[in-house]
Amino acid sequence: MGIVLDGVDYAVMGRPILQGISLALDEPRIGIVGRNGSGKTTLLRLIAGLVAPTTGRVAVDGIDPARDRKGVLRRLGILFQNPDHQILFPTVAEELAFGLRQMGQEARAAEAAVMRLLEAEGRAHWAGSATSTLSQGQKQYLCLQAVLMMEPGTILLDEPFAALDLPTRARMARRLSSLAQRLVTISHDPEAVVGCDRVIWIEAGRVFADGTANEVLPAFQDAMQRLGAGDADIDIAG
Amino acid sequence: MLTLTSPVETRLHRLPAGGKLAVLCLFSAGLFLLRSPVWLALCLAVVALLHLTGGRDLAWRGLGALRILWPFVVIVTLWHGWTGALVEGTAIILRMLAAVAAANLVTMTTRLSDMIDVLSRVMRPIAPVLPPRRLALAVALVIRFVPVLSARVGQIVDAHRARSPRRRPGWRVLAPAALAALDDADRVAEALRARGGAG
C-alpha cells in the first residue's frame, strides 16, 4: 500500500516535466527536495491526482487519484504553498466544514464537528471570523486543520514553511511532527526535510538520489552551494 | 462589504432571514407606490427607529453605510432645483435613503449562511439546472475573493508605482490585474478539486 508511481512521465504540450519516475513510498515521513523548476511540485500534483500522468501509473493505496476523486479524499490531503490559494470560504467555520460536507456529512453534523474541533484547539472564537483577517501563520494553520478534518492517511505539504516567520515556523514544525499521518514534504530547503525517514532528490524531472536524510541531504547541500557559487540564473526554461 | 454582518448580536439578528427578506421586499415595493414626501419621511423614520433598537453602534454603522449615496443626493437636488420640482426631488431622495437603509439593516443583522439558505430555497425550482450547493459555493467564493483580488490589485499598483513617476497607474493595471485574477482562479480551482470539487 502507500503511494506507488510506476514509470511515470508527465509532459505539457510535448515538453517533458517529469520522466521515468518509479517510486514506492510508504515511510511515515518522506521529503522531496529539488531546485525551483525541477518538477517537484508537479510530482506532488500527480500524487494528489490533480493532474494525470502522460504515461505510467499513479496509485494511492491502490486507487488512481486522478480518476477516483471521492476515494482519494479520504486517503490524501494537500496543503498548498500559498494559503490564499487554498482558503475557499469567507469565514473560518465554513472553511472547516466544507471538507466534511464534501464527504457527505449533513450541514448540522459538520457544523457541530467544526465547533468541537475549534473548542478542542482553544479557538472557539475563530468560528465566525473572516478568513481574510487572519495572519499568514493563522491561515496556514486553518488550511492544515481543514485538511485534518477530512482525516486523510497521507498529507502532502508544498513548501509548508516558505511564508512563515521563525516562531510560526517552529510551531508549525512541532504541530506537523505530532501528526499520526504519513507526511510527504516538498521543499527547496533541506532544513524542512531534515527529520524525514526517506529523502528523494528530484533534478531536471528525474529522481537524482533516493535514500535516508543522512545519505541524500549532505550531497544535495553541496551541489546547491556549488551552483550558488557560479552563475546559476542564465538559462531560460523552454 | 465583508464585515457587513454586524458582530454585535441584536434582537433583529434572531428574526428568521426569510421573514426579514420578505418584509424588505414588501417595504421596498411600497416605497415606490408612495409619492408624498411626508409619508416617505415617515418610512425613513421607521427604518431609523429599527436601527436604533439594535443599539447605537449599529445605528452609526447604518448611517455610515449611507455615505456612498451622497453623489446621487447632490445630482437629484441640483436637477430638481434647476427644474423647480423640489417636492418630487425630495421624494426621490427620501425613497432612496429609506430603501438602501432598510436593505443595509437586513444585511447587517443576517448571517451570510442564513442568507444563502434562503437563496437556495427560493432557487429550488431551477435546482436541476443550478444545484443549490453550487450556487451557495459561488456566493461564498465571491465574498471570499473580493479582499484577495483587491489586495492583488494593490500589489500591482505598488509594483507599478515603484518603477514609474506616475502616482496612480489608473487603467494600466487592468490587464495585469485581469491576468493575475485568472492565474489565481486556476489555483483556486485546483484547491477546490483537491478537496472534492464543486459537486
Chai-1 contact restraints between the chains, C-beta under 6 A:
chainA,res_idxA,chainB,res_idxB,connection_type,confidence,min_distance_angstrom,max_distance_angstrom,comment,restraint_id
A,A48,B,A194,contact,1.0,0.0,6.0,A-B,restraint_1
A,L50,B,E190,contact,1.0,0.0,6.0,A-B,restraint_2
A,L50,B,R193,contact,1.0,0.0,6.0,A-B,restraint_3
A,L73,B,G196,contact,1.0,0.0,6.0,A-B,restraint_4
A,I78,B,A194,contact,1.0,0.0,6.0,A-B,restraint_5
A,F80,B,A191,contact,1.0,0.0,6.0,A-B,restraint_6
A,D84,B,V148,contact,1.0,0.0,6.0,A-B,restraint_7
A,H85,B,R187,contact,1.0,0.0,6.0,A-B,restraint_8
A,H85,B,V188,contact,1.0,0.0,6.0,A-B,restraint_9
A,H85,B,A191,contact,1.0,0.0,6.0,A-B,restraint_10
A,Q86,B,A191,contact,1.0,0.0,6.0,A-B,restraint_11
A,F89,B,A140,contact,1.0,0.0,6.0,A-B,restraint_12
A,F89,B,R144,contact,1.0,0.0,6.0,A-B,restraint_13
A,P90,B,I143,contact,1.0,0.0,6.0,A-B,restraint_14
A,P90,B,R144,contact,1.0,0.0,6.0,A-B,restraint_15
A,G99,B,R195,contact,1.0,0.0,6.0,A-B,restraint_16
A,Q102,B,R195,contact,1.0,0.0,6.0,A-B,restraint_17
A,Q102,B,G196,contact,1.0,0.0,6.0,A-B,restraint_18
A,A130,B,L2,contact,1.0,0.0,6.0,A-B,restraint_19
A,S132,B,P147,contact,1.0,0.0,6.0,A-B,restraint_20
